[in-house]
């Protein structure tokens, strides 16, 4: 059975180094909703739509659409900011907290199963290899951009 610290290590690796950096920018409806709910859960307090937009690297228009859908499902509430009546603040409802908790538990259980099936040593080797490949690709990309800058068109 996977140890707590092993699961936490894998989750930390994935958060710090998503397999594709573009995964960090959320565009799909379902994923955007999950991402915003996870963000609200981790913040643990109310936030503004602007904070969500900045921290989640989403456009304000995209945030507005996601918040509207989450509100319709009863996962969030919007209230007028008591300090600045022009702003609204967003927070998870009890239903949203429970949905998010269950989502995190599914991820946690899945990572534990991966560790049990593959083993930490092989996962660590995979991660190290992945990081080496990523570094080479990033360097190659930099060289390509530099060579394009040097060319006259």
HELIX and SHEET records of a PDB file:
HELIX    1   1 UNK A    4  UNK A   16  1                                  13    
HELIX    2   2 UNK A   21  UNK A   24  5                                   4    
HELIX    3   3 UNK A   29  UNK A   43  1                                  15    
HELIX    4   4 UNK A   49  UNK A   56  1                                   8    
HELIX    5   5 UNK A   60  UNK A   72  1                                  13    
HELIX    6   6 UNK A   94  UNK A  118  1                                  25    
HELIX    7   7 UNK A  120  UNK A  150  1                                  31    
SHEET    1   A 3 UNK A  47  UNK A  48  0                                        
SHEET    2   A 3 UNK A  88  UNK A  92 -1                                        
SHEET    3   A 3 UNK A  76  UNK A  80 -1                                        
END                                                                             
